[in-house]
Amino acid sequence: MAEESMIRKLADEDGRTVLISSHQLYQVQQVCDRVGLFVEGRLIACGHIEELARQMQQEGHYVLETAAVPNDGGFEPLLRQLGNVERVEHTGEYYVIYSRTDLRRELIRKSLQGGYTISHLRQRGSDLDEIYRRYFEKGEKEHVKSDQRKSGRFLSFRKNK
């Protein structure tokens, strides 16, 4: 926490721009105003975190986290039948739905019709971990040759407002 305070003081009070290269994305999100994302040494995205999240959604990248009662074997097939679903993952107590559109209304409607009560519903995408993962996947597809070993870099900076 002391490092965060020092960085904020340098940026806010002294009017400095501070560059941080880190994979500690939660901490970066707490300190930085703008971020730059790199894959294989190439800058693939740069901007305010909120702008990057909106851009991913505009490009058709939505991630929805949900759970329902009863938690039986019929809920996952229901999720897979929603429109524009790319994939569904079951991670612990939640299902994560990757899609090309916002599925919240359709999910609620079909869940109720199927006898399920939604116990958890959260649209992901505004946290830096998710933004980075999506841009990294996009950057791999666009910039990395299939025979190269894949690695990512993250650069963030706090700019005086």
C-alpha positions as CSV (number, residue, x, y, z in Angstrom):
1,M,0.0,0.0,0.0
2,A,2.9,2.4,0.6
3,E,4.0,2.0,-3.0
4,E,0.5,2.9,-4.2
5,S,0.5,6.1,-2.0
6,M,4.0,7.1,-3.3
7,I,3.0,6.6,-6.9
8,R,-0.2,8.6,-6.5
9,K,1.7,11.4,-4.7
10,L,4.2,11.6,-7.5
11,A,1.5,11.7,-10.2
12,D,-1.0,13.9,-8.4
13,E,1.1,16.4,-6.4
14,D,4.3,16.5,-8.5
15,G,2.6,16.3,-11.9
16,R,4.7,13.3,-13.0
17,T,3.8,10.5,-15.3
18,V,4.8,7.2,-13.8
19,L,5.3,4.0,-15.9
20,I,4.8,0.6,-14.3
21,S,5.4,-2.7,-15.9
22,S,3.6,-5.4,-14.0
23,H,1.5,-8.5,-14.1
24,Q,-0.2,-7.6,-10.7
25,L,-3.3,-6.4,-12.5
26,Y,-5.5,-5.8,-9.5
27,Q,-2.9,-3.5,-8.0
28,V,-2.3,-1.8,-11.3
29,Q,-6.0,-1.1,-11.6
30,Q,-6.0,0.5,-8.2
31,V,-3.2,2.9,-9.1
32,C,-3.3,3.6,-12.8
33,D,-5.5,5.9,-14.9
34,R,-4.4,4.5,-18.3
35,V,-2.9,1.2,-19.4
36,G,-1.1,-0.2,-22.4
37,L,-1.3,-3.9,-23.2
38,F,1.5,-5.7,-25.1
39,V,1.7,-9.1,-26.8
40,E,5.1,-10.2,-28.2
41,G,6.5,-6.7,-27.8
42,R,3.6,-5.1,-29.7
43,L,1.3,-2.5,-28.2
44,I,-2.2,-3.9,-29.0
45,A,-4.3,-1.6,-26.8
46,C,-3.9,1.6,-24.9
47,G,-6.3,3.8,-23.0
48,H,-8.4,4.2,-19.9
49,I,-9.6,0.9,-18.4
50,E,-13.3,1.8,-18.9
51,E,-12.6,2.6,-22.6
52,L,-10.9,-0.7,-23.1
53,A,-13.8,-2.6,-21.5
54,R,-16.3,-0.7,-23.7
55,Q,-14.2,-1.4,-26.8
56,M,-14.2,-5.2,-26.1
57,Q,-18.0,-5.2,-25.7
58,Q,-18.4,-3.2,-28.9
59,E,-16.3,-5.8,-30.7
60,G,-18.7,-8.5,-29.4
61,H,-16.9,-9.8,-26.4
62,Y,-19.2,-10.4,-23.4
63,V,-18.5,-12.5,-20.3
64,L,-21.4,-13.3,-18.0
65,E,-21.0,-15.0,-14.6
66,T,-24.0,-16.8,-13.2
67,A,-25.4,-19.4,-10.9
68,A,-28.9,-20.8,-10.3
69,V,-31.1,-22.8,-8.0
70,P,-31.6,-25.7,-8.3
71,N,-28.0,-26.4,-9.2
72,D,-28.7,-29.5,-11.2
73,G,-27.5,-30.9,-14.5
74,G,-30.1,-29.0,-16.6
75,F,-28.8,-25.5,-16.1
76,E,-25.6,-25.8,-18.2
77,P,-27.4,-27.1,-21.3
78,L,-29.9,-24.2,-20.9
79,L,-26.9,-21.8,-20.9
80,R,-25.5,-23.4,-24.1
81,Q,-28.8,-22.8,-25.9
82,L,-28.8,-19.0,-25.4
83,G,-28.2,-17.0,-28.5
84,N,-24.6,-16.1,-29.6
85,V,-22.9,-18.3,-27.0
86,E,-19.3,-19.0,-27.9
87,R,-18.6,-21.2,-24.9
88,V,-19.6,-22.0,-21.3
89,E,-17.3,-22.9,-18.5
90,H,-18.2,-24.3,-15.1
91,T,-15.7,-22.7,-12.6
92,G,-16.5,-23.8,-9.0
93,E,-19.9,-22.5,-8.0
94,Y,-20.4,-20.3,-11.1
95,Y,-20.9,-20.8,-14.8
96,V,-19.1,-18.4,-17.1
97,I,-20.7,-17.6,-20.5
98,Y,-18.6,-16.1,-23.3
99,S,-20.8,-14.6,-26.0
100,R,-21.0,-12.0,-28.7
101,T,-24.0,-10.1,-27.2
102,D,-25.3,-9.2,-23.8
103,L,-27.3,-12.2,-22.7
104,R,-28.7,-11.1,-19.3
105,R,-32.3,-10.6,-20.3
106,E,-32.5,-13.8,-22.4
107,L,-30.8,-15.7,-19.5
108,I,-33.3,-14.5,-16.9
109,R,-36.3,-15.2,-19.2
110,K,-35.2,-18.7,-20.2
111,S,-34.1,-19.6,-16.7
112,L,-37.5,-18.7,-15.3
113,Q,-39.2,-20.7,-18.0
114,G,-37.0,-23.6,-17.2
115,G,-37.8,-23.5,-13.5
116,Y,-34.5,-21.9,-12.3
117,T,-34.0,-19.0,-10.0
118,I,-30.9,-16.9,-10.7
119,S,-28.9,-16.7,-7.5
120,H,-25.9,-14.9,-9.0
121,L,-25.5,-12.7,-12.1
122,R,-22.6,-10.5,-13.0
123,Q,-21.4,-9.0,-16.3
124,R,-17.7,-9.3,-16.3
125,G,-15.4,-7.1,-18.3
126,S,-14.6,-4.0,-16.3
127,D,-11.8,-5.5,-14.3
128,L,-8.3,-5.3,-15.8
129,D,-7.7,-9.1,-15.5
130,E,-10.6,-9.8,-17.8
131,I,-9.7,-7.0,-20.2
132,Y,-6.1,-8.2,-20.4
133,R,-7.1,-11.8,-21.0
134,R,-9.4,-10.8,-23.9
135,Y,-6.9,-8.5,-25.5
136,F,-4.1,-11.1,-25.0
137,E,-6.3,-13.7,-26.8
138,K,-7.0,-11.2,-29.6
139,G,-3.3,-10.3,-29.9
140,E,-2.3,-13.9,-30.0
141,K,-4.7,-14.6,-32.9
142,E,-3.5,-11.5,-34.8
143,H,0.2,-11.3,-34.2
144,V,1.8,-14.5,-33.0
145,K,2.9,-17.2,-35.4
146,S,1.7,-20.7,-34.5
147,D,5.2,-22.1,-34.0
148,Q,6.4,-19.4,-31.6
149,R,6.1,-19.7,-27.8
150,K,3.4,-17.2,-26.6
151,S,4.0,-14.7,-23.9
152,G,2.5,-11.4,-22.9
153,R,3.6,-8.2,-21.3
154,F,1.7,-5.5,-19.5
155,L,2.6,-1.9,-19.2
156,S,0.6,0.6,-17.2
157,F,1.0,4.2,-16.4
158,R,-0.5,6.7,-14.1
159,K,-1.0,10.1,-15.7
160,N,-1.7,13.3,-13.8
161,K,-5.4,14.2,-14.5
